[in-house]
Amino acid sequence: MTTPTPNDVAPGHPPLDWHALGAGPPIVLVHGALADRRLWDRHLPRLAAAGLRAIAVTLPHHGPQPDAGDARPFGLRAHTDALAAFIDTRAAGPVHLVAWSYAAHAALTLAFERPALLRSVFVYEPGMPTFLQTPQDQQAFAEDVQALFGPVAAAVAGGDLETALVHLIDGSASRPGHFAAQAAATRQIERDNVHTLPLLLQQTPPPPLTAADLAAITVRTCVAAGERTRPAYGVVSRAAQAALPAHAVTVPGAGHMWPDEDPDAFCDAVLAFVAGGRPHVGERRSG
């Protein structure tokens, strides 16, 4: 088992807090919104036991001690570039890359722009609509994003970040009361990252990744999505799966929070893909 020192700095980029377990081919895990590397604390031992060097990173501006004085912009362009620099200088790549939600767009962008850094990419439910192709999909996405983020934005505008946090987690899970029902450790991670909500709502435009760009990706890539996820994530995920159909996976009974709700099943899917197979995901075992 190895535990590299956190807060290493890739030259020219903000520091990324990171933690690793195990030895073997590197696999880098990247969190979504309202999270940091601790999201993967239950996943790292399982991946390390399978013979991988499992590395969890915290994106800039995230974590319990954020780089509040950092003037760099908040958005997927900056986060993609910071992640690329980390892999290039610290992760002994090329790496298997795993990303959820917000960070999934960064992972897909890296697969398109910097394929030499990657062995494979496994993403769960990307949330950026740059590769939606039909007016129907664009409308469905826009309407559900308003339903999901409207209450969040209103609470942020009123200075009530705790209420905004509950709205976003309950809404992402499509289940009222989901925030309160989570494990205490998960709630603490989300509260430690609630300061990112105003930044998230005002983020810079994401890299303009198109369906044609996705189709041009040469890195072996899996796009997974839950059967019961809401349109804000499901429409985007299905569009990505249509562009990258070879390893598309639908998780029975699952929604957007599946990686946190069932870490064992999530790791099973990742490990099957990394080993060269097509992930097979049965009914959700928990959550």
Secondary structure as UniProt FT lines:
FT   TURN            11..12
FT   STRAND          18..21
FT   STRAND          26..30
FT   TURN            33..34
FT   HELIX           37..40
FT   TURN            41..43
FT   HELIX           44..49
FT   TURN            50..51
FT   STRAND          53..57
FT   TURN            60..61
FT   TURN            68..69
FT   HELIX           76..89
FT   STRAND          95..100
FT   HELIX           102..113
FT   HELIX           115..117
FT   STRAND          118..124
FT   TURN            130..131
FT   HELIX           135..157
FT   TURN            158..159
FT   HELIX           161..173
FT   TURN            176..177
FT   HELIX           178..181
FT   HELIX           184..192
FT   HELIX           194..196
FT   HELIX           197..201
FT   HELIX           211..215
FT   STRAND          220..226
FT   TURN            227..228
FT   HELIX           231..243
FT   HELIX           245..247
FT   STRAND          249..251
FT   TURN            252..253
FT   TURN            256..257
FT   HELIX           258..261
FT   HELIX           263..274
FT   TURN            275..276
//
